């Protein structure tokens, strides 16, 4: 079984984390099993609105402390309970009180290494633009902690002046780090930005939404993609549907080269003639159902880290005529540059690349 992806959502009390999660739920398939691990200070139970949501398959609470500090030792037990009782497709950890989630992220990574049950997908920090006054600590230690922040969501910016919002950007800049950031729309951010592609999504979601259309499909440009990002849809295939895998060396070089303040997420379904390597060097064996010269994998690149998950025949709803179908989610004003780079420098290609291989890149937003 592939590891369960874990998304950490953190930020100070009242920043809008719960609202962000509530707005995420309607964007998921009804069959997608989402579990929540939440901590609050005091003895308050989880928000009744969230607990009653039919899309939350299971909830675990850690009360009376900060999960990033004195409750971190209980994390493994809580995740184990969710994994055994709920069997979720994804776990969201929502934690209050800490803007720097390094300890929590490192603990999730440790549990993942020791058990192979979990994989950190992303760390999201929610900032209340209306009330936030910047980091109290901009020391070297704070900068090290902030390196574990993958995405900053600026929330409640609609209620302030543009100057106030620019001031928040300046305060983030005080840490002198390249961190991806987006503005929410009344607490909503597109699922494609917040979550990576996993095997359950490949099975239950419409891949036209997740990966974009393949090269010969019509696309409705009226689709309302998140205005804070730009999206590229890419397909790569051999002529006449020949079976050749993606050039894994070229793909790895491309993934290494993508700066995380320009490219937020890369999601793809690829064919490969041999097991591809994740960012940590580990290789993923193909599904036991794979037959032929190539096997199919899900690529999930998030903020400089990436993993591959083998696709089974029951979870693969993608276009088999393409050796690669990919979506790249870029920061604003970056899509055209990356489109040109991919086309000009042949950053994506097939094994034994030929002149008549078909590479199609379309900007969706």
SEPA-96120 format. One record per residue (C-alpha): residue in one letter; x, y, z. Coordinates in Angstrom, 2 decimals, padded with zeros to 5 digits. Layout:
BEGIN
SITE   residuo         X         Y         Z
SITE         A         X         Y         Z
...
***
This chain:
BEGIN
SITE   residuo         X         Y         Z
SITE         X    000.00    000.00    000.00
SITE         X    001.29    003.51   -000.78
SITE         X    001.94    005.79    002.19
SITE         X   -000.85    008.09    003.37
SITE         X   -000.12    011.69    002.34
SITE         X   -000.18    014.16    005.23
SITE         X   -000.87    017.86    004.83
SITE         X   -000.08    020.17    007.75
SITE         X   -002.16    023.34    008.11
SITE         X   -000.88    025.70    010.78
SITE         X   -001.16    029.31    011.87
SITE         X   -002.28    031.38    014.83
SITE         X   -005.72    031.13    016.40
SITE         X   -008.36    032.82    014.25
SITE         X   -006.24    032.93    011.11
SITE         X   -008.81    030.92    009.12
SITE         X   -007.40    027.39    009.06
SITE         X   -010.74    025.67    009.68
SITE         X   -012.41    027.80    007.01
SITE         X   -009.69    026.80    004.55
SITE         X   -010.35    023.11    005.27
SITE         X   -014.12    023.54    005.05
SITE         X   -013.74    025.16    001.65
SITE         X   -011.48    022.32    000.55
SITE         X   -014.01    019.57    001.26
SITE         X   -016.51    020.39   -001.53
SITE         X   -013.67    020.23   -004.06
SITE         X   -012.98    016.56   -003.24
SITE         X   -014.80    013.51   -004.56
SITE         X   -017.49    012.13   -002.27
SITE         X   -015.57    008.84   -002.24
SITE         X   -012.35    010.50   -001.08
SITE         X   -011.68    009.69    002.59
SITE         X   -010.20    012.65    004.42
SITE         X   -009.21    012.40    008.09
SITE         X   -008.39    015.26    010.42
SITE         X   -005.97    015.45    013.33
SITE         X   -006.57    018.66    015.23
SITE         X   -005.26    020.25    018.37
SITE         X   -006.65    023.17    020.33
SITE         X   -005.63    024.88    023.55
SITE         X   -007.95    024.24    026.47
SITE         X   -010.75    021.69    026.61
SITE         X   -012.81    022.84    023.62
SITE         X   -013.95    020.13    021.25
SITE         X   -013.52    020.48    017.52
SITE         X   -015.75    022.91    015.65
SITE         X   -019.20    021.32    015.40
SITE         X   -019.51    022.39    011.78
SITE         X   -016.39    020.48    010.82
SITE         X   -017.13    017.44    012.96
SITE         X   -020.56    017.05    011.39
SITE         X   -019.23    017.19    007.84
SITE         X   -019.89    013.91    006.07
SITE         X   -016.69    014.37    004.07
SITE         X   -014.51    014.05    007.18
SITE         X   -014.13    010.31    007.64
SITE         X   -012.44    010.50    011.02
SITE         X   -011.31    013.03    013.61
SITE         X   -008.65    012.79    016.30
SITE         X   -008.11    015.57    018.84
SITE         X   -005.06    016.48    020.90
SITE         X   -006.08    019.02    023.54
SITE         X   -004.35    021.17    026.15
SITE         X   -001.11    021.92    024.37
SITE         X    000.77    022.66    021.20
SITE         X    001.22    019.67    018.91
SITE         X    004.50    021.19    017.75
SITE         X    005.88    021.11    021.30
SITE         X    004.65    019.02    024.23
SITE         X    002.17    016.89    022.25
SITE         X    004.52    015.79    019.49
SITE         X    005.15    012.46    021.26
SITE         X    001.46    011.60    020.90
SITE         X    001.44    012.15    017.16
SITE         X    002.37    008.60    016.22
SITE         X   -000.42    007.11    018.33
SITE         X   -003.00    009.51    016.88
SITE         X   -001.95    008.80    013.29
SITE         X   -001.96    005.05    013.99
SITE         X   -005.54    005.27    015.29
SITE         X   -006.70    007.12    012.17
SITE         X   -004.88    004.71    009.88
SITE         X   -006.36    001.63    011.56
SITE         X   -009.90    002.86    012.19
SITE         X   -010.55    005.15    009.22
SITE         X   -008.13    003.96    006.50
SITE         X   -008.07    007.48    005.05
SITE         X   -006.81    008.55    001.64
SITE         X   -005.22    011.62    003.27
SITE         X   -004.73    013.07    006.75
SITE         X   -004.80    016.80    007.44
SITE         X   -003.10    017.94    010.64
SITE         X   -004.50    021.26    011.80
SITE         X   -002.54    022.91    014.57
SITE         X   -002.83    026.28    016.27
SITE         X   -000.34    028.46    018.02
SITE         X    002.81    027.98    015.99
SITE         X    003.82    029.82    012.83
SITE         X    006.94    027.64    012.49
SITE         X    006.01    023.95    012.16
SITE         X    009.51    022.50    011.78
SITE         X    009.24    020.11    014.76
SITE         X    005.95    018.70    013.52
SITE         X    007.19    018.31    009.95
SITE         X    010.33    016.53    011.13
SITE         X    008.26    014.19    013.29
SITE         X    006.01    013.28    010.35
SITE         X    009.11    012.62    008.25
SITE         X    010.58    010.45    011.01
SITE         X    007.39    008.40    011.34
SITE         X    007.30    008.04    007.58
SITE         X    010.85    006.72    007.46
SITE         X    010.33    004.29    010.35
SITE         X    006.93    002.90    009.36
SITE         X    006.54    003.64    005.61
SITE         X    002.91    004.44    006.43
SITE         X    003.04    008.22    005.95
SITE         X    004.48    010.81    003.57
SITE         X    004.58    014.57    004.16
SITE         X    002.84    016.25    001.22
SITE         X    003.04    019.89    002.24
SITE         X    003.16    022.40    005.09
SITE         X    000.71    025.29    004.77
SITE         X    000.78    028.38    006.98
SITE         X   -002.35    030.55    007.10
SITE         X   -001.82    034.24    007.86
SITE         X   -004.59    036.63    008.87
SITE         X   -003.63    039.74    006.91
SITE         X   -006.06    041.86    008.89
SITE         X   -004.37    041.25    012.24
SITE         X   -000.89    039.82    011.61
SITE         X    002.01    042.11    012.48
SITE         X    004.92    039.99    011.31
SITE         X    007.21    037.41    012.86
SITE         X    008.33    038.20    016.38
SITE         X    011.57    036.36    015.70
SITE         X    013.60    036.81    012.51
SITE         X    016.75    035.20    013.86
SITE         X    018.78    032.46    012.17
SITE         X    016.81    029.84    014.14
SITE         X    013.52    031.31    012.93
SITE         X    014.75    031.17    009.34
SITE         X    015.67    027.51    009.75
SITE         X    012.19    026.81    011.10
SITE         X    010.53    028.72    008.28
SITE         X    012.29    026.52    005.71
SITE         X    009.68    023.90    006.57
SITE         X    006.93    026.21    005.34
SITE         X    005.96    025.22    001.80
SITE         X    003.05    027.56    001.14
SITE         X    001.77    030.71    002.83
SITE         X   -001.93    031.46    002.41
SITE         X   -002.80    035.11    002.98
SITE         X   -006.31    035.15    004.40
SITE         X   -008.78    038.00    005.05
SITE         X   -006.87    040.33    002.75
SITE         X   -010.16    041.52    001.24
SITE         X   -010.83    043.55    004.39
SITE         X   -007.67    045.66    004.30
SITE         X   -005.97    048.14    002.00
SITE         X   -003.47    047.07   -000.64
SITE         X   -000.80    048.86    001.40
SITE         X   -001.58    046.66    004.42
SITE         X   -001.31    043.54    002.29
SITE         X    002.02    044.73    000.85
SITE         X    003.23    045.25    004.42
SITE         X    002.49    041.58    005.17
SITE         X    004.52    040.58    002.13
SITE         X    007.39    042.72    003.42
SITE         X    007.22    041.02    006.84
SITE         X    007.46    037.60    005.20
SITE         X    010.40    038.99    003.23
SITE         X    012.16    039.75    006.50
SITE         X    013.04    036.06    006.71
SITE         X    014.88    036.31    003.37
SITE         X    013.50    032.97    002.17
SITE         X    011.83    031.95   -001.07
SITE         X    008.41    030.73    000.06
SITE         X    005.44    030.22   -002.23
SITE         X    002.39    032.31   -001.35
SITE         X   -001.17    032.78   -002.56
SITE         X   -004.17    034.84   -001.50
SITE         X   -007.34    033.00   -000.59
SITE         X   -010.73    033.96   -002.00
SITE         X   -012.83    034.40    001.12
SITE         X   -010.93    031.51    002.71
SITE         X   -010.88    029.30   -000.40
SITE         X   -007.81    028.07   -002.27
SITE         X   -008.02    025.63   -005.18
SITE         X   -007.47    021.98   -004.25
SITE         X   -004.81    021.70   -006.97
SITE         X   -002.64    024.19   -005.07
SITE         X   -003.20    022.81   -001.58
SITE         X   -002.99    019.06   -002.21
SITE         X   -000.78    016.82   -004.29
SITE         X   -002.01    014.06   -006.58
SITE         X   -002.31    010.66   -004.89
SITE         X   -003.56    007.22   -005.94
SITE         X   -007.02    007.78   -004.47
SITE         X   -007.44    010.99   -006.46
SITE         X   -006.30    009.23   -009.61
SITE         X   -009.07    006.71   -009.02
SITE         X   -011.92    008.94   -007.84
SITE         X   -011.37    012.33   -009.43
SITE         X   -011.92    013.43   -013.00
SITE         X   -008.37    013.63   -014.37
SITE         X   -009.46    016.29   -016.81
SITE         X   -009.75    018.48   -013.70
SITE         X   -006.64    017.21   -011.94
SITE         X   -004.24    017.00   -014.89
SITE         X   -005.94    019.14   -017.50
SITE         X   -007.00    018.00   -020.95
SITE         X   -004.82    015.91   -023.22
SITE         X   -003.52    017.54   -026.37
SITE         X   -006.41    016.66   -028.67
SITE         X   -009.24    017.61   -026.30
SITE         X   -011.11    020.87   -026.26
SITE         X   -010.70    022.92   -023.11
SITE         X   -013.18    025.44   -021.81
SITE         X   -011.12    028.51   -020.90
SITE         X   -014.02    029.85   -018.87
SITE         X   -013.09    027.45   -016.08
SITE         X   -012.40    029.54   -013.00
SITE         X   -008.91    028.56   -011.94
SITE         X   -007.36    030.15   -008.89
SITE         X   -006.39    033.69   -009.92
SITE         X   -003.29    033.60   -007.75
SITE         X   -001.63    030.93   -009.90
SITE         X   -001.06    030.03   -013.54
SITE         X   -001.52    026.49   -014.86
SITE         X    000.21    024.60   -017.65
SITE         X   -001.18    021.35   -019.04
SITE         X    001.35    019.10   -020.80
SITE         X    001.09    015.86   -022.74
SITE         X    003.92    013.86   -024.28
SITE         X    003.44    010.84   -026.52
SITE         X    005.15    008.76   -029.16
SITE         X    003.79    008.94   -032.71
SITE         X    000.94    006.53   -033.48
SITE         X    000.67    005.59   -029.80
SITE         X    003.96    003.73   -029.56
SITE         X    004.95    002.40   -026.11
SITE         X    007.99    004.29   -024.83
SITE         X    008.70    005.52   -021.34
SITE         X    009.64    008.99   -020.21
SITE         X    013.35    009.84   -020.08
SITE         X    013.79    009.65   -016.30
SITE         X    017.16    011.44   -016.24
SITE         X    015.72    014.43   -018.08
SITE         X    012.64    014.37   -015.84
SITE         X    014.77    014.34   -012.66
SITE         X    016.86    017.25   -013.93
SITE         X    013.68    019.20   -014.65
SITE         X    012.26    018.48   -011.18
SITE         X    015.53    019.52   -009.51
SITE         X    015.62    022.76   -011.48
SITE         X    012.15    024.05   -010.54
SITE         X    012.41    026.82   -007.88
SITE         X    009.66    026.50   -005.30
SITE         X    008.84    030.22   -005.35
SITE         X    008.09    029.96   -009.10
SITE         X    006.60    026.45   -009.36
SITE         X    004.20    025.40   -006.62
SITE         X    003.14    021.92   -007.66
SITE         X    003.80    019.43   -010.46
SITE         X    001.40    016.52   -010.86
SITE         X    001.68    013.87   -013.53
SITE         X    000.94    010.37   -014.64
SITE         X    003.91    008.90   -016.48
SITE         X    004.98    005.70   -018.19
SITE         X    008.45    004.46   -017.27
SITE         X    010.50    001.48   -018.42
SITE         X    012.21    001.19   -015.03
SITE         X    011.48    002.31   -011.45
SITE         X    011.79    006.10   -011.08
SITE         X    013.61    007.72   -008.16
SITE         X    012.00    010.08   -005.65
SITE         X    013.75    013.21   -004.41
SITE         X    015.27    011.24   -001.51
SITE         X    016.75    008.69   -003.91
SITE         X    014.33    005.86   -003.11
SITE         X    012.91    003.94   -006.05
SITE         X    009.32    002.81   -006.49
SITE         X    008.71   -000.65   -007.94
SITE         X    005.84   -000.97   -010.42
SITE         X    002.47   -002.43   -009.56
SITE         X    002.30   -006.23   -009.68
SITE         X   -000.36   -005.78   -012.35
SITE         X    002.08   -004.06   -014.75
SITE         X    002.62   -006.08   -017.88
SITE         X    004.29   -004.65   -021.06
SITE         X    007.44   -002.67   -021.56
SITE         X    006.44    000.21   -019.30
SITE         X    004.61    000.74   -016.02
SITE         X    002.46    003.68   -014.95
SITE         X    003.27    005.95   -012.00
SITE         X    001.83    009.01   -010.29
SITE         X    004.36    011.83   -009.89
SITE         X    003.66    014.26   -007.09
SITE         X    006.10    017.21   -006.84
SITE         X    005.43    019.66   -004.04
SITE         X    007.68    022.58   -003.16
SITE         X    010.94    020.87   -004.11
SITE         X    010.11    017.33   -002.92
SITE         X    008.65    014.57   -005.06
SITE         X    007.48    010.99   -004.88
SITE         X    006.28    008.32   -007.32
SITE         X    003.36    005.98   -006.62
SITE         X    002.67    002.95   -008.82
SITE         X   -000.70    002.95   -010.58
SITE         X   -002.86   -000.14   -010.62
SITE         X   -005.30   -000.87   -013.42
SITE         X   -008.22   -000.07   -011.10
SITE         X   -006.85    003.35   -010.17
SITE         X   -005.57    004.40   -013.59
SITE         X   -008.25    006.48   -015.32
SITE         X   -005.76    008.43   -017.41
SITE         X   -005.16    008.66   -021.13
SITE         X   -002.98    005.66   -022.03
SITE         X   -002.06    007.14   -025.41
SITE         X    000.18    009.66   -023.63
SITE         X    003.43    008.60   -021.99
SITE         X    003.17    011.70   -019.81
SITE         X    000.29    013.89   -018.73
SITE         X    001.34    016.70   -016.42
SITE         X   -000.01    019.79   -014.74
SITE         X    002.39    022.50   -013.57
SITE         X    000.98    025.07   -011.14
SITE         X    003.11    028.21   -011.26
SITE         X    003.19    031.52   -009.45
SITE         X    001.67    034.42   -011.30
SITE         X    003.63    035.63   -014.35
SITE         X    005.78    032.46   -014.46
SITE         X    003.83    030.12   -016.78
SITE         X    004.96    031.57   -020.09
SITE         X    008.61    031.44   -019.04
SITE         X    008.35    027.77   -018.08
SITE         X    006.39    026.90   -021.19
SITE         X    009.16    028.40   -023.31
SITE         X    011.90    026.65   -021.30
SITE         X    010.26    023.25   -021.62
SITE         X    009.76    023.66   -025.36
SITE         X    013.15    025.21   -026.16
SITE         X    015.39    023.17   -023.85
SITE         X    013.54    019.85   -024.27
SITE         X    013.20    019.48   -020.52
SITE         X    010.63    016.72   -020.98
SITE         X    011.23    013.95   -023.50
SITE         X    010.82    010.24   -024.11
SITE         X    013.50    007.59   -024.04
SITE         X    015.24    007.40   -027.41
SITE         X    013.70    010.75   -028.25
SITE         X    012.65    011.23   -031.86
SITE         X    011.81    014.34   -033.86
SITE         X    008.20    013.24   -034.37
SITE         X    007.48    012.73   -030.66
SITE         X    004.45    014.84   -029.78
SITE         X    004.88    017.41   -026.97
SITE         X    001.83    019.57   -026.38
SITE         X    001.78    022.42   -023.83
SITE         X   -001.29    024.49   -023.17
SITE         X   -001.72    027.31   -020.70
SITE         X   -005.01    026.91   -018.88
SITE         X   -004.94    030.11   -016.85
***
